[in-house]
Amino acid sequence: MIDWQWLSYEALSRDQLYAILKLRQDVFIIEQNCVYGDIDHLDQSSWHLCGWRRDDGQLLAYLRVVQPGIKHTEPSIGRVITAQAGRGLGLGRQLMQQALQQLDEIYPGADNRISAQHHLSEFYTGFGYRPVSEPYDEDGILHIDMLRSGR
């Protein structure tokens, strides 16, 4: 069972922020063997969606939503991640459903953007995203910009 939390940067505890940064490091830098600057000064302008395993409090799923006008004109989803221990359980879908529900409530009618790893573009298409760029290299991994029309 997962407990979902939608938190501003200011509302994150030190331990929650540490768990987020550790998960992002473990997957995006170590597992994917991609050296890049994860600390990009966008966390402070973001909402953070965390999926904590109820029985032990481990962070199993995470993403952030950068507020509109900071990185892109529209709100943008990024750092979408599922911990190894949570894979194969449908947490990625639950994570995106939770995020899109929150986005539709906080920014009604607004489009939102995601820079998706290209091999996951079909996954995001299932949530109403459509490609709006050609594939491009970002830190050695093929990405594509995708947009979801506001609801």
N, C-alpha and C positions, 0 to 999 in steps of 0.2 A: 504494500500500500504506500502511496506517495502523498506527501503533504506539499502542496504548491504554495509558494509565497511570491508575491509581486511587490518588490521593494524599490524605493528610491535609493540612490547612493547614500544619502544621509542616514537612511534607516538601517543600512547594513551594519551588523556588529563586526568587530575586528575578526572574530572567528568565522563568520559567514564570508567576509571578503577574502580571508585566507583560503577557505575551502574553494571558492570560485577561482581564484588565481592558480591554486594548485591543480585543479581539474583542467583548466585551460592549458597550463604548462604540460601536464601529463599527456594530454591528447594532441593538442595542436603543435607542440614543439618536440616532445620526446617521441610519442608514438608515430606521428606523421613525419618525423625527421625533418622538421622545417624550422630553421632558425629565423625568427622574425621578432619585431618589437611588439609584444602583446600589450604592454603598458603604453597606451596611446592617448591618454588624457580625455578619452570619451566616456569612460565609466562614470565620471562625475556628472555627466549630462544625460544619463541613461536610467531607464527603469530596468530592473534585474528580476528575471523570473527564475526561481530556483525550485527544483523538485527534490525534496529530501525524503529518503527512505524512512518510513515511520518507525520501524523497530530499532534502528541504530543511529538515525540522524545523518547518514552518509548522503552527500550530494551526488545524485545520479543523473540529473538533467539540468541544463542551464541554457539561457540565452539572455541577451540584453537588447533593449530597444533604445536607440539613440533618438532623442527628441528632435522634432522637425526643425530645420533651419541650422542644425549644427554640422552634420556631415552631408546631408542631402536636404532638398526642399521638404520632402515628406519624411515621416518617421521611418527609421530603418532598423531592421532586425539583423543582428549579428552575433557572432560567437556561439552559434547553435551547436550544442554538444550533449552527448550522452556518454556517461562513464562506461568503461568496459563492463563493470558489474551490472549495468542496467540495460545492456544491449540485448535485442531479441525479445523484449517485453512490450514493445509498442510505445515506449516512452517518448521517442522522437515525435510521433504523431500527437500524443497527448500534450507534449510541450508546445508544439505549434498551435494546436487547438486552443490551449490556454492563452497563448500570446495573442492570437488573432481575436479572441473574444475580448481581451483587455483592450487591444488597440481599437476595436470597433466601439467600445464604451468610452474610452478616453479621447479618441480622435474620430468621432463619428463622421462618416462620409469621406475621410481622408484616404488617399492611396498610401501604400507603404512599399518599401523597397527592401530587397535583400541581395547581397553579393554572395551567390551560392557557389559551392564547389561544383564544377560542371557535371561531375558524375552523379550529383544529387538533384539535378534540375527536374527530372521526372517526379521526384518526391514532392518538390515545391509546386509543380504544376497541379498536383492533386489538391492543393489548397487555394487554387485560383491565381497563382502567379503565372506571368508570361515573360519570356525573354525580351529584354530591351537593349541588349548589347550583343556583340560577337563575343565568343569565348576569348579570355585574355589570361595571361600569366600573372599571378600574384604570389610572390614569395616561392616560386617554383611549383605552384599548384594551379591547375587550370580552373578559372572561375567564370561566372557569367552573371551579369546584373539582371534581376527579375523584378517585375512590378506587379502588385496586386491592387486592383481598383477598389476604391472605398465602398463601404456598404452603408 
